[in-house]
Amino acid sequence: MNAFHYAFKVRDIESTRRFYIEILGCEEGRSTETWIDFNFFGNQLSAHLSDHIPKLDYCGKVDGISVPIPHFGCLLEIDQFKKIQEKLESENIEFIIKPHTRYEGQVGEQLIMFVFDFSGNPIEFKAFSHHDEVFSV
């Protein structure tokens, strides 16, 4: 298993639980009153309560679009991406970057979208047209 672990800050546990479980479909792992773990598409996210959520910087420039830094996300299959897109739209979750195809017709072609969770953490979802091009130049 080659999964990543990422710990990040959230404003409250209940809205975090709602976003990651009810909207994204993640499974809950261990939790206490101050943190909660999720199975985030095979990876371990650990959300910790904090009053000090860092300010974002839109310094990332990818394919001509400014992206928020820091952010995290996951690589999905195209059908997973579409299901999550539909769920986000049905829940009226605003897109930071609307679903679209990046690098269309080029090496590394991918569907992408960005949203904020309920604590303001930016999340990127990607689905590559060709899996073998994830790290291609």
Summary of the structure (lengths in Angstrom):
residues: 137
radius of gyration: 15.1
end to end distance: 25.8
largest distance: 47.5
contacts: 370
relative contact order: 0.19
helix: 20%
strand: 45%
